[in-house]
Amino acid sequence: MTAEVGEGQQRGFKAAGTGFMVAGSLIGAVGAYVFQAYGARAVGPDGFAPVSVLWTVFFILATLLLVPVEQYVTREVASGRKAIPHDLKAATVMAVIGALLGGAFVWFSLDDWFEGDPQYVAQIALLMVGYALLFTGKGVLAGSRRFAEVGWVMVVETIVRLLVGVLVIQLALGASSLGWAMVAGGFSALALRWWRRDTGERRATHDPAARFLWGYVGGTASSQILLAAAPIAVAVLGGSPALISITFVTFTLFRAPMTLIFALQGRLLPYLVGLARDRDTAQLSRIARTVVFGGMALAGLGGVVGWFVGPEVVALLYGDQFMPSSLVAMLAASGVMAAAAAQITSQVLVAEGRTGTLSMAWFGGLVVGVLILVLVGGAVESRVATAFASGEFAALGLMGVLATRR
């Protein structure tokens, strides 16, 4: 353990750079919505549908395969171990798997959801490669407590994606060109040369990457199907291209808390790793209980806000043609707050290396969501939103139980 890490852990959450990391996360979240709103308004609901599906597929694959890499690298570097070249192997494996899965999905649905344009196949593959490097870099920087530099990664990514997106729309290059803007954002982090901060000790032994990552992937597979598959579920259930776009922008907008959690959890994890290393299980359990009960309360509040102002907020940002119903807005907002609390609680299990246990909670939530989707009738978008919220609340309850029992 380096002196810098030890000192930083004594300062808890007051370590230098934390404020800018939070600011970078907010800029990243707002920038993503500006990019989507600009593109959606420029090409319309029907034209934006392929980009909606591309973003959804990438979000699922990135959080399924690349967020575990970031967490693993963060945990390794926070424990004083050098990440490169050992952890690049794991990142490469995940990127290749994601490129193959994403490429196959886009290829076989090319005529149905991507207007027959093969550019989207190349884009999903390059997105996985670029963001595998970006997430590895964030892990190195967070684990070495370079929190301000993590913030800069998110700022640069956002600015590059938005500038390229505006440029391609102004040049009238079509909706598919927005995918190339997304690709540019992923590779932009290379300009920050994050690998210079990988200064830990070279060790013959590392935490087994396969055991950690595949346990985490098992959990995030269920988590991300719950969190991000709503537009795809609408498409599978026969929803129109316009309804797919409406569902996408609604869930993406209300997913802001999760976007921030994924961006900032690298700030929390080094602190929890220290507690786990010191075997302070009482403090870890207290943190988990506080987050679960607080999350339940915030989920209720989020549902109320979503019902009364959610549709108007979506319409304000994306246009009246994208406005969802009050019920869908309420369920989406409430479910996302429950998902955010569950994700924070899961960091206790990640810090302890209990990723297999983590997967049990998310899988349980997915089972509940699928059952609700099958059993509940009504309009397509209402069925999908009800299944989503039910699954997220179930996952939060299970996560709280598993994180406080050993």
C-alpha positions as CSV (number, residue, x, y, z in Angstrom):
1,M,0.0,0.0,0.0
2,T,1.5,3.3,-1.0
3,A,1.7,6.2,1.4
4,E,-0.5,8.3,-0.9
5,V,-3.3,5.7,-0.7
6,G,-3.0,5.3,3.0
7,E,-3.1,9.1,3.6
8,G,-6.1,9.4,1.2
9,Q,-8.0,6.8,3.1
10,Q,-7.5,8.5,6.4
11,R,-9.0,11.6,4.8
12,G,-12.1,9.6,3.9
13,F,-14.2,11.4,1.4
14,K,-12.3,14.7,1.7
15,A,-9.4,13.6,-0.6
16,A,-8.2,16.2,-3.1
17,G,-10.0,16.1,-6.4
18,T,-13.3,14.7,-5.2
19,G,-15.2,17.9,-6.0
20,F,-13.9,18.0,-9.6
21,M,-14.7,14.3,-10.0
22,V,-18.3,15.1,-9.0
23,A,-18.4,18.0,-11.3
24,G,-17.0,15.9,-14.2
25,S,-19.7,13.3,-13.6
26,L,-22.4,16.0,-13.7
27,I,-20.9,17.5,-16.9
28,G,-20.8,14.0,-18.4
29,A,-24.4,13.3,-17.5
30,V,-25.7,16.6,-18.8
31,G,-23.5,16.4,-21.9
32,A,-25.0,13.0,-22.7
33,Y,-28.5,14.3,-22.6
34,V,-27.6,17.4,-24.6
35,F,-26.1,15.1,-27.2
36,Q,-29.2,12.9,-27.3
37,A,-31.6,15.8,-27.3
38,Y,-29.7,17.6,-30.1
39,G,-29.6,14.5,-32.2
40,A,-33.2,13.5,-31.5
41,R,-34.5,17.0,-32.4
42,A,-32.4,17.0,-35.6
43,V,-33.5,13.7,-37.0
44,G,-36.9,13.2,-35.4
45,P,-38.3,10.2,-33.5
46,D,-38.3,7.8,-36.4
47,G,-34.8,8.7,-37.6
48,F,-33.4,8.6,-34.1
49,A,-34.7,5.1,-33.4
50,P,-31.5,3.3,-34.7
51,V,-29.3,5.6,-32.5
52,S,-31.6,4.8,-29.6
53,V,-31.1,1.1,-30.0
54,L,-27.3,1.5,-30.6
55,W,-27.0,3.5,-27.4
56,T,-29.1,1.0,-25.5
57,V,-27.1,-2.0,-26.7
58,F,-23.8,-0.3,-25.9
59,F,-24.9,0.9,-22.5
60,I,-25.9,-2.7,-21.6
61,L,-22.7,-4.2,-22.9
62,A,-20.5,-1.5,-21.3
63,T,-22.1,-1.8,-17.9
64,L,-22.2,-5.6,-18.2
65,L,-18.6,-6.1,-19.3
66,L,-16.6,-2.9,-18.8
67,V,-17.8,-1.6,-15.5
68,P,-16.6,-4.8,-13.8
69,V,-13.2,-4.2,-15.4
70,E,-13.1,-0.7,-14.0
71,Q,-14.1,-2.0,-10.5
72,Y,-11.5,-4.7,-10.7
73,V,-8.7,-2.4,-11.7
74,T,-9.8,0.2,-9.1
75,R,-9.7,-2.5,-6.4
76,E,-6.3,-3.8,-7.6
77,V,-4.7,-0.4,-7.7
78,A,-6.2,0.7,-4.4
79,S,-4.6,-2.4,-2.9
80,G,-1.2,-1.2,-4.1
81,R,-0.8,-3.5,-7.1
82,K,0.2,-2.4,-10.6
83,A,-2.6,-2.8,-13.2
84,I,-0.7,-2.8,-16.5
85,P,-0.1,-5.1,-18.3
86,H,-1.9,-7.8,-16.2
87,D,-5.3,-6.1,-16.1
88,L,-5.3,-5.2,-19.8
89,K,-5.8,-8.9,-20.6
90,A,-9.1,-8.8,-18.8
91,A,-10.1,-5.6,-20.5
92,T,-9.2,-7.1,-23.9
93,V,-11.3,-10.2,-23.3
94,M,-14.3,-8.2,-22.2
95,A,-13.9,-5.8,-25.2
96,V,-13.8,-8.7,-27.7
97,I,-16.8,-10.4,-26.1
98,G,-18.7,-7.2,-26.2
99,A,-17.7,-6.5,-29.8
100,L,-18.8,-10.0,-30.9
101,L,-22.1,-9.9,-29.0
102,G,-22.9,-6.3,-30.0
103,G,-21.9,-6.8,-33.6
104,A,-24.0,-10.0,-33.9
105,F,-27.0,-8.3,-32.4
106,V,-26.8,-5.3,-34.8
107,W,-26.1,-7.5,-37.8
108,F,-29.1,-9.8,-37.3
109,S,-31.4,-6.9,-36.5
110,L,-30.0,-4.6,-39.2
111,D,-33.1,-4.4,-41.4
112,D,-35.5,-4.3,-38.4
113,W,-34.0,-1.6,-36.2
114,F,-30.9,-0.1,-38.0
115,E,-32.3,0.8,-41.4
116,G,-30.1,-1.8,-43.1
117,D,-27.0,0.4,-42.5
118,P,-23.9,-1.7,-41.8
119,Q,-22.0,1.3,-40.3
120,Y,-23.7,0.4,-37.0
121,V,-22.0,-3.0,-36.9
122,A,-18.5,-1.3,-37.0
123,Q,-19.6,1.4,-34.5
124,I,-20.7,-1.1,-31.8
125,A,-17.4,-3.0,-32.1
126,L,-15.3,0.2,-32.0
127,L,-17.3,1.5,-29.0
128,M,-16.4,-1.6,-27.0
129,V,-12.7,-1.2,-27.8
130,G,-12.5,2.6,-27.1
131,Y,-14.5,2.3,-23.8
132,A,-12.5,-0.7,-22.6
133,L,-9.5,1.6,-22.6
134,L,-11.5,4.5,-21.1
135,F,-12.8,2.3,-18.2
136,T,-9.4,0.8,-17.5
137,G,-8.0,4.3,-17.3
138,K,-10.7,5.4,-14.9
139,G,-9.9,2.4,-12.7
140,V,-6.2,3.2,-12.6
141,L,-6.9,6.9,-11.8
142,A,-9.6,6.1,-9.1
143,G,-7.5,3.4,-7.5
144,S,-4.5,5.7,-7.3
145,R,-6.8,8.4,-5.9
146,R,-6.3,10.8,-8.8
147,F,-9.9,11.8,-8.6
148,A,-9.6,15.1,-10.4
149,E,-8.2,13.3,-13.4
150,V,-11.1,10.9,-13.3
151,G,-13.3,14.0,-13.7
152,W,-11.2,15.1,-16.6
153,V,-11.7,11.8,-18.4
154,M,-15.5,12.3,-18.2
155,V,-15.3,16.0,-19.3
156,V,-13.1,15.3,-22.3
157,E,-15.3,12.3,-23.4
158,T,-18.4,14.4,-23.2
159,I,-17.0,17.4,-25.1
160,V,-15.5,15.3,-27.9
161,R,-18.7,13.3,-28.4
162,L,-20.9,16.5,-28.4
163,L,-18.6,18.5,-30.7
164,V,-18.3,15.7,-33.2
165,G,-22.1,15.1,-33.0
166,V,-22.9,18.7,-33.7
167,L,-20.4,18.7,-36.6
168,V,-21.8,15.7,-38.3
169,I,-25.4,17.0,-38.0
170,Q,-24.4,20.4,-39.4
171,L,-22.8,18.6,-42.3
172,A,-26.1,16.7,-42.9
173,L,-24.3,13.3,-42.7
174,G,-27.4,11.5,-41.3
175,A,-28.4,9.8,-38.1
176,S,-25.8,7.0,-38.4
177,S,-23.0,9.6,-38.2
178,L,-24.1,10.2,-34.5
179,G,-22.7,6.7,-33.9
180,W,-19.2,7.9,-35.0
181,A,-19.5,10.8,-32.5
182,M,-20.0,8.2,-29.8
183,V,-17.0,6.2,-31.0
184,A,-14.8,9.4,-30.9
185,G,-15.8,10.0,-27.3
186,G,-14.6,6.6,-26.2
187,F,-11.1,7.0,-27.7
188,S,-10.7,10.6,-26.4
189,A,-9.4,9.4,-23.0
190,L,-6.2,8.3,-24.6
191,A,-5.2,12.0,-24.9
192,L,-5.0,12.2,-21.1
193,R,-2.2,9.4,-20.9
194,W,-3.8,7.9,-17.8
195,W,-1.3,4.9,-17.8
196,R,1.3,7.2,-16.3
197,R,-0.5,6.9,-13.0
198,D,-0.1,3.2,-12.8
199,T,2.7,3.2,-10.3
200,G,1.9,0.4,-7.9
201,E,4.0,-2.6,-7.1
202,R,4.5,-5.4,-9.6
203,R,3.4,-8.6,-7.9
204,A,3.3,-12.2,-9.0
205,T,-0.1,-12.7,-7.5
206,H,-3.3,-10.7,-8.2
207,D,-6.8,-11.1,-7.1
208,P,-8.1,-13.8,-9.5
209,A,-9.6,-11.8,-12.3
210,A,-11.8,-14.5,-13.6
211,R,-13.5,-15.2,-10.3
212,F,-14.1,-11.5,-9.6
213,L,-15.1,-10.5,-13.0
214,W,-17.4,-13.4,-13.9
215,G,-19.2,-13.1,-10.6
216,Y,-19.7,-9.4,-11.2
217,V,-20.7,-10.0,-14.8
218,G,-23.4,-12.4,-13.7
219,G,-24.8,-9.7,-11.5
220,T,-24.6,-6.9,-13.9
221,A,-26.1,-9.0,-16.7
222,S,-29.3,-9.1,-14.7
223,S,-28.9,-5.5,-13.5
224,Q,-28.5,-4.0,-17.0
225,I,-31.2,-6.1,-18.6
226,L,-33.5,-4.5,-15.9
227,L,-32.0,-1.1,-16.2
228,A,-31.4,-0.5,-19.9
229,A,-33.5,-3.0,-21.9
230,A,-36.7,-1.1,-21.8
231,P,-36.5,0.2,-25.5
232,I,-35.6,-3.3,-26.7
233,A,-38.5,-4.8,-24.6
234,V,-40.9,-2.3,-26.3
235,A,-39.5,-3.3,-29.7
236,V,-39.9,-7.0,-28.9
237,L,-43.5,-6.5,-27.8
238,G,-44.4,-4.8,-31.1
239,G,-43.9,-1.1,-30.2
240,S,-43.6,1.3,-33.1
241,P,-40.2,3.1,-33.9
242,A,-41.6,6.3,-32.4
243,L,-42.6,4.5,-29.2
244,I,-39.1,2.9,-29.0
245,S,-37.6,6.4,-29.2
246,I,-40.0,7.8,-26.6
247,T,-39.2,4.9,-24.2
248,F,-35.5,5.4,-24.8
249,V,-35.3,9.1,-24.1
250,T,-37.6,8.8,-21.0
251,F,-35.6,6.0,-19.4
252,T,-32.3,7.5,-20.4
253,L,-33.3,10.9,-18.9
254,F,-34.5,9.4,-15.6
255,R,-31.4,7.2,-15.5
256,A,-29.3,10.2,-14.5
257,P,-28.8,9.0,-10.9
258,M,-27.4,5.7,-12.3
259,T,-25.2,7.5,-14.7
260,L,-23.7,9.4,-11.8
261,I,-23.4,6.3,-9.6
262,F,-21.5,4.5,-12.3
263,A,-19.2,7.5,-12.8
264,L,-18.6,8.1,-9.0
265,Q,-18.5,4.6,-7.5
266,G,-14.8,4.5,-8.2
267,R,-14.6,7.3,-5.6
268,L,-16.4,5.2,-3.0
269,L,-14.7,1.8,-3.6
270,P,-11.2,2.6,-2.3
271,Y,-12.7,3.7,1.0
272,L,-14.7,0.5,1.3
273,V,-11.7,-1.6,0.2
274,G,-9.9,-0.2,3.2
275,L,-12.8,-1.2,5.6
276,A,-12.8,-4.6,4.1
277,R,-9.1,-5.0,4.4
278,D,-9.4,-4.0,8.1
279,R,-12.3,-6.5,8.5
280,D,-14.6,-3.7,9.7
281,T,-17.7,-5.6,8.9
282,A,-19.9,-3.7,11.3
283,Q,-19.2,-0.4,9.5
284,L,-19.8,-2.0,6.1
285,S,-23.2,-3.4,7.3
286,R,-24.1,0.0,8.7
287,I,-23.3,1.6,5.4
288,A,-25.4,-0.9,3.5
289,R,-28.5,-0.5,5.8
290,T,-28.3,3.3,5.6
291,V,-28.2,3.2,1.8
292,V,-31.0,0.7,1.4
293,F,-33.5,2.5,3.7
294,G,-32.5,5.9,2.3
295,G,-32.9,4.5,-1.2
296,M,-36.4,3.3,-0.5
297,A,-37.4,6.8,0.7
298,L,-35.8,8.5,-2.3
299,A,-37.5,6.0,-4.6
300,G,-40.9,7.0,-3.2
301,L,-40.1,10.7,-3.6
302,G,-38.8,10.1,-7.2
303,G,-42.1,8.4,-8.1
304,V,-44.1,11.5,-6.9
305,V,-41.9,13.9,-8.8
306,G,-42.0,11.7,-11.9
307,W,-45.8,11.6,-11.9
308,F,-46.3,15.3,-11.6
309,V,-43.5,16.8,-13.7
310,G,-41.7,13.9,-15.5
311,P,-43.6,14.1,-18.8
312,E,-43.2,17.8,-19.0
313,V,-39.4,17.6,-18.4
314,V,-39.1,15.0,-21.2
315,A,-41.1,17.2,-23.6
316,L,-39.1,20.3,-22.7
317,L,-35.8,18.6,-23.5
318,Y,-36.8,16.4,-26.5
319,G,-40.0,18.0,-27.8
320,D,-43.7,17.2,-27.4
321,Q,-43.6,14.2,-29.7
322,F,-41.4,12.4,-27.1
323,M,-43.7,13.0,-24.1
324,P,-44.4,9.8,-22.0
325,S,-47.5,9.1,-19.9
326,S,-47.5,10.1,-16.2
327,L,-47.6,6.4,-15.2
328,V,-44.5,5.5,-17.2
329,A,-42.6,8.6,-15.9
330,M,-43.5,7.7,-12.3
331,L,-42.4,4.1,-12.6
332,A,-39.2,5.0,-14.4
333,A,-38.2,7.6,-11.9
334,S,-39.0,5.5,-8.9
335,G,-37.4,2.4,-10.3
336,V,-34.2,4.2,-11.2
337,M,-33.8,5.6,-7.6
338,A,-34.2,2.0,-6.3
339,A,-31.6,0.8,-8.8
340,A,-29.2,3.6,-7.8
341,A,-29.5,2.6,-4.1
342,A,-28.9,-1.1,-5.0
343,Q,-25.8,-0.2,-7.0
344,I,-24.3,1.7,-4.1
345,T,-25.1,-1.1,-1.7
346,S,-23.4,-3.6,-4.1
347,Q,-20.1,-1.7,-3.6
348,V,-19.9,-3.3,-0.1
349,L,-19.9,-6.7,-1.8
350,V,-17.4,-5.6,-4.5
351,A,-15.0,-4.3,-1.8
352,E,-15.1,-7.7,-0.1
353,G,-14.7,-9.6,-3.3
354,R,-18.2,-11.2,-2.9
355,T,-19.3,-10.7,-6.5
356,G,-21.0,-14.0,-6.7
357,T,-23.3,-13.0,-3.9
358,L,-23.9,-9.7,-5.7
359,S,-25.1,-11.6,-8.7
360,M,-27.8,-13.4,-6.7
361,A,-29.5,-10.1,-5.8
362,W,-29.6,-8.7,-9.3
363,F,-30.8,-12.1,-10.7
364,G,-33.6,-12.2,-8.2
365,G,-34.7,-8.7,-9.3
366,L,-34.6,-9.8,-13.0
367,V,-36.8,-12.8,-12.3
368,V,-39.3,-10.6,-10.6
369,G,-39.2,-8.1,-13.5
370,V,-39.7,-10.8,-16.2
371,L,-42.6,-12.4,-14.3
372,I,-44.3,-9.0,-14.0
373,L,-43.7,-8.3,-17.7
374,V,-45.3,-11.6,-18.7
375,L,-48.2,-11.5,-16.2
376,V,-49.3,-7.8,-16.4
377,G,-51.5,-6.7,-19.2
378,G,-52.1,-3.2,-20.7
379,A,-50.2,-0.9,-23.0
380,V,-46.8,-2.0,-24.0
381,E,-44.9,1.0,-22.4
382,S,-46.8,0.6,-19.1
383,R,-46.1,-3.1,-19.0
384,V,-42.4,-2.5,-19.5
385,A,-42.2,0.3,-16.9
386,T,-44.1,-1.8,-14.3
387,A,-41.8,-4.7,-14.8
388,F,-38.7,-2.4,-14.5
389,A,-39.8,-0.8,-11.3
390,S,-40.9,-4.1,-9.7
391,G,-37.5,-5.7,-10.5
392,E,-35.5,-2.9,-9.2
393,F,-37.3,-2.8,-5.8
394,A,-36.8,-6.5,-5.5
395,A,-33.1,-6.2,-6.3
396,L,-32.7,-3.5,-3.7
397,G,-34.3,-5.5,-1.0
398,L,-32.2,-8.6,-1.8
399,M,-29.0,-6.5,-2.0
400,G,-29.6,-5.1,1.5
401,V,-30.1,-8.5,3.0
402,L,-27.0,-10.1,1.3
403,A,-24.7,-7.1,2.1
404,T,-25.5,-7.1,5.8
405,R,-25.2,-10.9,6.3
406,R,-22.0,-12.9,6.1
